[in-house]
Amino acid sequence: HKNGLEGARQVNERLSNGDENPVMIAVQSHYPFTIKATLIDELPQQFQLRDKSFDFNLAALGSKTISYHIKPTERGVYAFGNLNLYASTVLGLVQKRYIIPAEKTISVYPSYMQVKKYAFMAISNTLTNAGIKKIRKRGHTYEFDQIKEYLRGDDFRSVNWKATAKKNALMVNQYQDEKSQNLVAIINKGRVMKMPFEEMTLLDHAINSALVMLNTACKKDDHAGLMTFHKDIETVLPPSANRRQMTHVLEALFHQETDFSEANYEKLFTQVRHSIKRRSLVFLYTNFESMHSLQRALPYLKGIAKYHRLIVIFFQNTELNQLSFSSSESLEDIYIKTIATKFQIEKELIVKELLKQGIDSVLTSPEQLTVSSINKYLEIKSAMLL
């Protein structure tokens, strides 16, 4: 049968990095009898899978939809190949191959699925379902709005005596709650961010988290900005209230490339002073494995913290943490456990050293990175601590 089998693949126009992305393949039989079919999908080479095959039966003139998920672990361009369909009789004595042209190139972007998830939760006030803490708003910060005539119930403390004298009527200053503040995510693309966790680098975990947090900030009427660096300063997107700012952020994060060279904190400090004029909330995604590595960066972190509210976000080594709690059955096990515990204590010392220098920090596992970052942002915003 010349056109015995037809097939078509359905996949999103772009994939979400680190997430399970759905793929559907519809297969149609034109055979007037039941057949056994095999489908082999040619996946992008990044997945290193050559055997994504499915066996199923197709009734006479029947159809079937095959569904599966793929989880990319790096950003970039992914090329799907053709669909290979094999038809054979139920007895399997004869088999015919059909090659269905289905080549398609798709880009894998930072996790926009997480963005949608947390944005929906923010709108529906269900962020607590994801572990986001509900924080009570403390105090008020006001910015001047206008001068108006006094009405019963207005606060006497806001009377503007100069305007009252000019108008010969009681005038008061009207204020509004200050909503917008600058939130800048700075991502270190240096060597320390190359470490893998669940097949993704710490850098890609940071990129996904920064995207979600900046989008949350925009939903809260704040101005989002982005900066990335390693040996040089790469991306600089100053904080903006522009509606298209998140589109610019997404595109900038998609195109991040790095050779994982040593991070230059001196250049970072200079760029921050030059690019971010207004006092801002700055989240720095980086990693420190030892006090020595922190001490090298500390003078420049203190410099940034002098002008902005700096939060340093760095990572727990979850594998070492597991080792420190594991049982020891040999001298080698005891040695490994001791070293793992030492590294764990070192991370806690880094938190204390930063706090001693007046710099807040978040020490988190990669899997809790997004929730921990949003919690810290909401905590600072609600307490008016900028």
C-alpha positions as CSV (number, residue, x, y, z in Angstrom):
1,H,0.0,0.0,0.0
2,K,1.7,3.2,-1.2
3,N,0.4,5.5,1.5
4,G,-0.4,2.9,4.1
5,L,0.7,5.0,7.1
6,E,0.8,8.7,7.7
7,G,2.1,10.5,10.7
8,A,2.6,14.0,12.1
9,R,4.4,15.3,15.2
10,Q,3.1,18.0,17.5
11,V,5.5,19.9,19.7
12,N,5.6,23.4,21.2
13,E,7.3,26.1,19.1
14,R,9.8,26.4,22.0
15,L,10.8,24.1,24.8
16,S,11.2,24.9,28.5
17,N,14.6,24.0,29.9
18,G,14.6,21.6,32.8
19,D,10.9,20.8,32.5
20,E,8.9,17.9,31.0
21,N,7.7,19.1,27.6
22,P,4.9,17.2,25.9
23,V,5.3,15.6,22.4
24,M,2.4,14.1,20.5
25,I,2.5,12.0,17.3
26,A,-0.6,11.2,15.4
27,V,-0.5,8.1,13.2
28,Q,-3.2,7.2,10.6
29,S,-3.5,3.8,8.9
30,H,-5.0,3.4,5.4
31,Y,-4.8,-0.4,5.5
32,P,-8.1,-2.2,5.2
33,F,-7.0,-4.7,7.8
34,T,-5.4,-4.7,11.3
35,I,-1.6,-4.2,11.4
36,K,1.2,-4.1,13.9
37,A,3.1,-0.8,13.8
38,T,6.4,0.5,15.2
39,L,7.2,4.2,15.5
40,I,10.7,5.5,15.9
41,D,11.0,9.3,16.4
42,E,14.4,10.9,15.5
43,L,15.0,13.1,18.6
44,P,17.6,16.0,18.7
45,Q,21.1,14.8,19.3
46,Q,21.2,16.6,22.7
47,F,19.1,13.9,24.2
48,Q,21.4,11.1,23.1
49,L,18.5,8.8,22.5
50,R,18.4,6.6,19.4
51,D,15.7,4.2,20.5
52,K,12.6,6.3,21.2
53,S,10.3,3.6,19.7
54,F,6.7,2.6,20.3
55,D,5.0,-0.7,19.3
56,F,1.2,-0.7,18.9
57,N,-1.6,-2.3,16.9
58,L,-3.7,-0.3,14.4
59,A,-7.2,-1.4,13.4
60,A,-8.3,-1.2,9.8
61,L,-8.3,2.5,8.7
62,G,-7.6,3.3,12.4
63,S,-5.6,6.0,14.0
64,K,-3.6,6.4,17.2
65,T,-1.9,9.2,19.1
66,I,1.4,8.5,20.8
67,S,2.3,10.9,23.7
68,Y,5.5,11.2,25.6
69,H,7.6,13.9,27.3
70,I,11.2,15.2,26.8
71,K,13.2,17.1,29.4
72,P,16.0,19.2,27.9
73,T,18.8,20.2,30.3
74,E,20.6,22.9,28.3
75,R,19.5,25.9,26.4
76,G,20.0,26.1,22.6
77,V,18.7,25.0,19.3
78,Y,17.3,21.4,19.0
79,A,16.7,19.7,15.7
80,F,14.1,17.0,15.4
81,G,14.4,14.5,12.5
82,N,11.9,12.4,10.6
83,L,9.3,9.9,11.8
84,N,10.0,6.3,10.9
85,L,7.0,4.1,10.8
86,Y,7.1,0.3,10.2
87,A,4.0,-1.6,9.3
88,S,3.7,-5.4,9.4
89,T,1.0,-8.0,9.3
90,V,-0.2,-9.4,12.7
91,L,1.9,-12.5,12.0
92,G,4.9,-10.3,11.4
93,L,5.9,-12.1,8.2
94,V,6.3,-8.9,6.1
95,Q,7.3,-5.4,7.2
96,K,7.3,-2.1,5.3
97,R,9.0,1.1,6.3
98,Y,7.6,4.6,5.8
99,I,9.8,7.7,6.3
100,I,7.6,10.7,7.2
101,P,9.3,14.0,6.7
102,A,9.1,15.8,10.0
103,E,12.3,17.8,10.4
104,K,11.9,20.7,12.7
105,T,14.2,23.1,14.6
106,I,13.1,24.3,18.0
107,S,14.7,26.5,20.6
108,V,15.0,25.6,24.2
109,Y,14.4,28.6,26.4
110,P,14.9,29.2,30.1
111,S,12.0,27.6,32.1
112,Y,9.0,29.6,30.9
113,M,6.8,26.8,32.4
114,Q,8.0,27.8,35.8
115,V,7.2,31.5,35.0
116,K,3.6,30.6,34.0
117,K,3.2,28.4,37.1
118,Y,4.4,31.1,39.6
119,A,2.7,33.9,37.7
120,F,-0.7,32.0,38.0
121,M,-0.1,31.4,41.7
122,A,0.7,35.1,42.3
123,I,-2.6,36.1,40.5
124,S,-4.7,33.5,42.3
125,N,-2.9,34.1,45.7
126,T,-1.9,30.4,46.0
127,L,1.9,30.9,46.2
128,T,1.8,29.2,49.6
129,N,1.1,25.9,47.7
130,A,4.6,26.1,46.3
131,G,6.2,26.9,49.7
132,I,6.1,30.7,49.3
133,K,5.6,32.2,52.7
134,K,2.8,34.6,53.4
135,I,4.4,37.7,54.9
136,R,2.6,40.5,56.7
137,K,3.2,44.0,55.4
138,R,4.9,46.2,58.1
139,G,4.7,50.0,58.1
140,H,4.3,52.3,55.2
141,T,6.6,54.1,52.8
142,Y,5.0,57.0,51.1
143,E,5.8,59.1,48.1
144,F,4.3,62.6,47.3
145,D,1.3,62.6,45.0
146,Q,-0.4,66.1,45.1
147,I,-1.7,68.9,47.3
148,K,-5.4,69.1,47.9
149,E,-8.0,70.8,50.1
150,Y,-8.5,69.4,53.5
151,L,-11.4,67.1,53.9
152,R,-12.8,65.6,57.2
153,G,-10.8,62.5,58.0
154,D,-7.5,63.7,56.4
155,D,-4.4,63.4,58.6
156,F,-3.5,66.8,60.3
157,R,0.1,65.8,60.2
158,S,0.0,66.2,56.4
159,V,-1.1,69.8,56.4
160,N,1.0,72.0,54.0
161,W,1.2,75.3,55.8
162,K,2.8,77.2,52.9
163,A,0.0,76.2,50.5
164,T,-2.5,76.9,53.2
165,A,-1.2,80.5,53.6
166,K,-1.3,81.1,49.8
167,K,-4.8,79.6,49.2
168,N,-6.2,81.0,52.5
169,A,-7.7,77.5,52.9
170,L,-6.5,74.4,54.7
171,M,-4.4,72.4,52.3
172,V,-2.9,69.0,52.8
173,N,-0.2,66.9,51.1
174,Q,-1.6,63.7,49.6
175,Y,0.6,60.7,49.5
176,Q,0.4,57.3,47.9
177,D,2.0,54.0,48.9
178,E,5.3,53.7,47.1
179,K,4.9,50.6,44.9
180,S,7.8,50.3,42.5
181,Q,11.4,49.6,43.4
182,N,14.2,48.3,41.3
183,L,15.0,44.6,41.4
184,V,18.2,43.5,39.5
185,A,19.3,39.9,39.1
186,I,23.0,39.5,38.6
187,I,24.2,36.0,37.4
188,N,27.7,34.8,37.7
189,K,28.6,32.8,34.6
190,G,32.0,31.8,36.0
191,R,33.8,28.5,36.8
192,V,31.9,28.0,40.1
193,M,28.6,27.8,38.2
194,K,29.6,24.8,36.1
195,M,28.8,22.2,38.7
196,P,25.9,19.9,37.6
197,F,22.8,19.2,39.6
198,E,20.1,16.9,38.1
199,E,21.9,17.1,34.7
200,M,21.7,20.9,34.6
201,T,24.5,23.3,35.5
202,L,24.1,25.7,38.5
203,L,24.2,28.4,35.9
204,D,21.0,27.1,34.2
205,H,19.3,26.7,37.6
206,A,20.2,30.3,38.3
207,I,18.9,31.5,34.9
208,N,15.6,29.7,35.4
209,S,15.2,31.2,38.9
210,A,16.1,34.7,37.9
211,L,13.5,34.6,35.1
212,V,10.8,33.6,37.5
213,M,11.8,36.1,40.1
214,L,12.0,39.0,37.7
215,N,8.6,38.1,36.3
216,T,7.2,38.0,39.8
217,A,8.7,41.5,40.5
218,C,7.0,42.9,37.3
219,K,3.7,41.4,38.5
220,K,4.3,43.3,41.8
221,D,4.8,46.6,39.9
222,D,8.5,46.6,40.4
223,H,11.2,47.5,37.8
224,A,13.2,44.4,36.7
225,G,16.8,44.5,35.5
226,L,19.4,41.9,34.6
227,M,23.2,41.6,34.5
228,T,25.5,38.7,33.8
229,F,29.3,38.5,34.1
230,H,32.3,36.2,34.3
231,K,35.7,37.5,33.3
232,D,33.9,40.3,31.5
233,I,30.5,42.0,31.9
234,E,28.2,40.4,29.3
235,T,24.5,41.4,29.6
236,V,23.3,44.7,31.0
237,L,19.6,45.4,31.1
238,P,18.9,48.4,33.4
239,P,15.7,48.2,35.5
240,S,12.7,49.3,33.5
241,A,8.9,49.5,33.8
242,N,8.6,48.9,30.0
243,R,6.0,46.3,29.2
244,R,8.4,44.4,26.9
245,Q,11.1,44.2,29.6
246,M,10.4,40.6,30.4
247,T,10.6,39.7,26.7
248,H,14.0,41.4,26.6
249,V,15.0,39.4,29.8
250,L,13.9,36.1,28.3
251,E,15.8,36.7,25.1
252,A,18.9,37.8,26.9
253,L,18.9,34.7,29.2
254,F,18.3,32.4,26.2
255,H,21.5,33.7,24.5
256,Q,23.8,33.4,27.5
257,E,27.0,31.6,26.6
258,T,30.1,31.1,28.8
259,D,33.5,29.5,28.9
260,F,33.1,29.2,32.7
261,S,36.2,31.4,33.2
262,E,37.1,33.0,36.6
263,A,34.5,35.7,37.6
264,N,35.8,39.3,37.9
265,Y,34.0,40.9,40.8
266,E,36.0,44.2,40.4
267,K,34.5,44.7,36.9
268,L,31.1,43.8,38.3
269,F,31.3,46.5,41.0
270,T,32.4,49.1,38.4
271,Q,29.5,48.2,36.1
272,V,26.9,48.2,38.9
273,R,28.0,51.7,39.9
274,H,27.8,52.9,36.3
275,S,24.5,51.2,35.3
276,I,22.3,51.2,38.4
277,K,21.8,54.8,39.5
278,R,18.9,54.4,41.9
279,R,19.2,52.3,45.1
280,S,18.0,48.9,44.2
281,L,17.4,45.4,45.5
282,V,20.2,43.3,44.0
283,F,20.1,39.5,43.9
284,L,23.5,38.0,43.1
285,Y,23.4,34.4,41.9
286,T,26.8,32.9,42.5
287,N,28.6,30.2,44.4
288,F,31.3,30.1,47.1
289,E,32.9,26.8,48.1
290,S,35.3,28.2,50.7
291,M,36.0,31.2,52.9
292,H,39.0,31.9,50.7
293,S,36.9,32.3,47.6
294,L,34.6,34.6,49.5
295,Q,37.4,36.8,50.9
296,R,38.6,37.5,47.3
297,A,35.2,38.8,46.3
298,L,34.2,40.4,49.6
299,P,35.7,44.0,49.1
300,Y,33.6,44.3,45.9
301,L,30.5,42.8,47.5
302,K,30.8,45.4,50.3
303,G,31.1,48.1,47.7
304,I,27.9,47.1,46.0
305,A,26.1,46.7,49.4
306,K,27.1,50.3,50.3
307,Y,24.8,51.6,47.5
308,H,22.2,48.8,47.1
309,R,20.4,46.2,49.1
310,L,22.5,43.1,48.2
311,I,21.3,39.5,48.6
312,V,23.9,36.9,47.8
313,I,22.4,33.6,46.7
314,F,24.7,30.6,46.7
315,F,24.3,26.8,46.7
316,Q,24.4,23.9,49.1
317,N,26.3,20.9,47.7
318,T,23.4,18.4,48.2
319,E,25.6,15.4,47.5
320,L,28.1,16.4,50.1
321,N,25.2,17.0,52.6
322,Q,24.0,13.5,52.0
323,L,27.5,12.1,52.6
324,S,27.8,13.9,55.9
325,F,24.6,12.1,57.2
326,S,25.5,8.7,55.8
327,S,26.7,5.8,58.0
328,S,30.4,5.0,58.2
329,E,31.5,1.4,57.8
330,S,35.2,1.8,57.1
331,L,38.1,4.2,57.7
332,E,37.6,5.6,54.2
333,D,33.9,6.3,54.9
334,I,34.8,8.2,58.0
335,Y,37.4,10.3,56.1
336,I,34.9,11.1,53.3
337,K,32.2,12.0,55.9
338,T,34.6,14.3,57.8
339,I,35.5,16.1,54.6
340,A,31.9,16.5,53.6
341,T,31.0,17.8,57.0
342,K,33.9,20.3,56.8
343,F,32.5,21.7,53.5
344,Q,29.0,21.9,55.0
345,I,30.3,23.9,58.0
346,E,32.3,26.1,55.6
347,K,29.1,27.2,53.8
348,E,27.5,28.2,57.2
349,L,30.6,30.2,58.0
350,I,30.2,32.1,54.7
351,V,26.7,33.0,55.6
352,K,27.8,34.3,59.0
353,E,30.7,36.3,57.4
354,L,28.4,37.9,54.9
355,L,26.0,38.9,57.7
356,K,28.9,40.3,59.7
357,Q,29.6,42.6,56.8
358,G,26.0,43.7,56.6
359,I,25.2,41.5,53.5
360,D,22.2,39.2,53.6
361,S,22.4,35.8,51.9
362,V,20.3,32.8,50.9
363,L,22.0,29.4,51.1
364,T,19.8,26.9,49.2
365,S,19.7,23.7,47.2
366,P,19.3,24.0,43.5
367,E,15.8,22.4,43.6
368,Q,14.7,25.0,46.2
369,L,16.4,27.9,44.5
370,T,13.3,29.6,42.9
371,V,11.1,29.3,46.1
372,S,13.9,30.5,48.3
373,S,14.6,33.5,46.0
374,I,10.9,34.6,45.8
375,N,10.5,34.2,49.5
376,K,13.5,36.5,50.1
377,Y,12.2,39.1,47.6
378,L,8.7,39.1,49.1
379,E,10.1,39.3,52.7
380,I,12.1,42.4,51.8
381,K,9.4,44.0,49.8
382,S,6.7,43.6,52.4
383,A,8.9,44.8,55.2
384,M,9.9,47.9,53.2
385,L,13.6,47.0,53.9
386,L,15.1,48.4,50.7
